[in-house]
Amino acid sequence: MVRGTKMTNDSIQERGLPIEAGRMSRREVLVGATVGGVALTLSGSGALAAGSDRVLKVGFISPRTGALGGFGQTDGYILELARKALSGGVTIGGITYQMQILDRDTQSDPSRASQLAKTLINQDNVDLMLAVSTPETINPVSDACEAAGVPCLSTVMPWQAWYFGRGAKPGAPSPFKWTYHFGFGVGEFSKTYQSIWNGSVQTNKKVGVLYPNDADGNAIRASLAPLLTKGGFTIVDPGPYEDGTTDYSAQIAVFKKEQCEIFNTFPIPPDFAAFWRQAAQQGYTKIVKICQVAKFGLFPSGVEALGDLGINLSTACYWHRTFPYKSTLTGLGGLELADGYEKASGRQWTQQLGASLGLIDAGIAALKASGDPSSKAAVAKALSTLKTTTISGPIDFTSGPVPNVSPGPIIGAQWIKAPAGSKFKLDFVVTENATDANVPIGSSLLPLNKS
């Protein structure tokens, strides 16, 4: 830290720097801050060196606190791995560049996400922006980058909500030149859900859906529900609800009346917890045989907080520790990454580990492929033709369903009681692999209720 400079948590947050669980470590301050106008870069020895003309700056924006904070829980660990791997610089076109990753916490606020992106663009002059996890983060960051002519790569939200949710039209040329997204879409959800719902658990194929009035919910309602109907499922939709709703009695009454044995939702985490507890109080959980949750149920902390109501929840994963791919940046495989995180943090691994590291893998690959990473146009062109394999799987922007998009898998998974002797309460097991047969299946789906 520069002598004479004191940074409180409030001042750190104002600068958009990461704070974990309400406090910030000295190391995080050192590697994340720009103090007194001097850019700081972590070297291999752990010392700090002043930036030079040959420094590449990569913005990394994610929700580390707030309602979506589960998505950012592992960011500190991933960023430390990435900075260590990049500490010797990256050679591109015969020039060795020092690398800075400037990470920022949106606090789960879309407006803040937009402002952080604009600050990174206009004040920090980033060469590449990386954005991860949910439309509330990714869309405002992508919009800011598109407007400013800064290349941006993102992952972890349905690509339809990213592409069409930002104004692209079906069948029309892409309106985007600078922004690119990889990962699952509605088609992958449809394949996965139908694979699970037509599996070992027998149901009446009536699906109660609770889709919010937000980018995710609207895209899913428009695109996924018709595919599920075509697949032979009856969709019971009481209509969109607003994020932050506290009373779900009307929707629960509809699902009970229709005897919906499958339940599917794409809520922000606090909303599902409120709904599911009310559903238990009002008797609906006794009817449900498969509870298929997206957005919530991705991370162990949220599921554990539900107690017994969290056992046998079915969800999906965009990365699992058993994925058979390695990080191009760090060389780590899935088991190594998950075990390393658990050892370092004392917490259970989460699927965000692979997603966030995969995003950095892909971003560095694009910078290398550009030939001239100081040219934003060259980096954007490299993104448009990027073909690589990250720890989260293959990426190919040359054969996407629409320009600017590379689709990716979403794998069926379930939270079950951990076996005896485990240091964690729950185990997260793969139950189907329709969208990536390379991922091994760990267990058959268990019914939420055996009755």
Sequence and secondary structure as in RCSB ss.txt:
>XXXX:A:sequence
MVRGTKMTNDSIQERGLPIEAGRMSRREVLVGATVGGVALTLSGSGALAAGSDRVLKVGFISPRTGALGGFGQTD
GYILELARKALSGGVTIGGITYQMQILDRDTQSDPSRASQLAKTLINQDNVDLMLAVSTPETINPVSDACEAAGV
PCLSTVMPWQAWYFGRGAKPGAPSPFKWTYHFGFGVGEFSKTYQSIWNGSVQTNKKVGVLYPNDADGNAIRASLA
PLLTKGGFTIVDPGPYEDGTTDYSAQIAVFKKEQCEIFNTFPIPPDFAAFWRQAAQQGYTKIVKICQVAKFGLFP
SGVEALGDLGINLSTACYWHRTFPYKSTLTGLGGLELADGYEKASGRQWTQQLGASLGLIDAGIAALKASGDPSS
KAAVAKALSTLKTTTISGPIDFTSGPVPNVSPGPIIGAQWIKAPAGSKFKLDFVVTENATDANVPIGSSLLPLNK
S
>XXXX:A:secstr
  TT    HHHHHHTT   BTTB  HHHHHHH EETTEEEEE TTS EEE  TTEEEEEEEE  SSTTGGGGTTH
HHHHHHHHHHTTT EEETTEEEEEEEEEEE TT HHHHHHHHHHHHHTS  SEEEEESSHHHHHHHHHHHHHHT 
 EEEESS HHHHHGGGT  TTS    SSEEEEE  HHHHHHHHHHHHTSSS    EEEEE BSSHHHHHHHHHHH
HHHHHTT EEE    B TT    HHHHHHHHHTT SEEEE   HHHHHHHHHHHHHTT TTT SEEEESSTTSSH
HHHHTTGGGGTT EEEES  TT   B TTT  BHHHHHHHHHHHHSS   THHHHHHHHHHHHHHHHHHHS TT 
HHHHHHHHHT EEEETTEEEETTS SSTTEEE   EEEEEEE  TT SSSEEEEEEE TT TTS        S  
 
